[in-house]
């Protein structure tokens, strides 16, 4: 799959950004990556709401081999082959994938933390801390 093919494939979905990623391309819309085009195929972002659709189509999650094992990435599922010929339905699946990616991004947002209290050393903990005035600097005599 090349860039032009992917742009045409998602034409009914809307404008997409295609970037080199791993051994293929990352596909995003509105700054959110929602699909991967790799040697093994095209994968859409999925979550608990959309995975049943993929399962009903007999689709499988993205997998890759390491030296020691096969790794399964349940957040990306292979696009059913029949959708390559149905651009309108592919656009619906792409919108669902984008929504799944946006939901995942919301979950990853960092939580606002309260300001950390200053740490007190064990030596200072037992002693009262008093405010001190800064020492007065010696004034230099003006030059003549």
N, C-alpha and C positions, 0 to 999 in steps of 0.2 A: 504494500500500500504506500502510495506517495502522497505528498501534500495536496496536489490538485484533486486526486481521487477522494480524499477525505473531505475537502471543502465542498465538492459536488455532493458527496454522500449526505452531508449535514445541511444542505441548502434549504430544505423545508423547515429545519429547526431554527436556522438563523445564523448570523455570523459567528464563526468560531476562530480561536487562535490555536495554531498548530506549532508545537515546539519539539525539538529533538529531546528525547528522553530514553534512557537505557538503550535498547537496541531498536527503538522505534520512535513513536511520537506520543506526546501528551496533548490531549484535546481539551480546551477550556472555553468557557463563556463567562463574561462578566468577571474575569479574574479567578474563576473557580474551575479547577481541573475536574472533569466528570467522565473522561474516557481515556483509554490507552490503546494505541494501535501498535501491536508488537508482531514479531515474526509469526507467532502462533495464532494471531487473530485480533479481533476488535473486542475490547472489554469495556463495559459500562459500570459506573459506580453503583453500588447497591447497598441496601441496609435492610433492617428487619421488615420494613414496609414493602420493599420491592423484590426481595429475594424469592418469595413465592411465585412471582411471575416468571422469573428465570427458571425455577425448578419445574414449573408446569410446561415449559418449552423444552425441557431436557437439557438445559444449559448447565455448564459447570463453572466453578470459580477459577480464577487465574491461579496457575501453579508454575513453579520453577524448581529446578534441581540445584542443589548445592552438592559439594563432594560427599556430604554425609547423609543428606535426606532430601525429601521432596517437601517444599514449603507451599502451603495453600494460603492464598490471600482472599479471604471471604468478602472483602469490600469491593472487589471487581469481578464481574461475571461476564462470560462470553456472550456476545450478541448472537441471538438465534440467526442462522444462515438465511432464513426466509425473509428477514427484514432488509437484506441488501437489495431486494427487488421491490420493496414497498416503502418509498421515502416518507410518505405521510405517517405511517405507523412507526417507522424508525424515529421520526421527529418526536412522537409521543413518548417513546422509550427514552430518548435523549433528554426530554424535559423532566421525566421522572428521575433519571440519573443525576441531572443537575440539582434537583431538589434534594436527593439523597446526599450529595456532596455538600450542599449548603447546610443541611441538618448536622452532618458530621463536623463541619467547620464551627458551628455554634457550640457544639459540645467541647471542642478543643480550646475555645477562647480562655485565656487565663483569668482566673477569678481575682477580683480586687482584694488585695491584702491590706490589713490594717498596718499603719506605720509601726515599725519595730521599735520597741523600747530600748533605750541605750543600755548596754551591758555594764554592770558594775563589777570591778575586779574584787576578788575575795579580800584583798588588803583594804580597799576603800570601803567595803561593806561594813566593816566594824568601826570605822572612824567617821566622824561628822565632817561633812564637806563644807568649807566656808568659802565664800566668794572673796577673792583678793583683788585689790586694785593693781593695775599694771604699774610697774616701777616707772618713775619719771625719767625721761631721757635727758642726758646732759645736753645743754644747749651749746652750740658752737658759737664762738665770737664771730661777729660779721667781719668779713674781709675788707680791708681798706685799699 
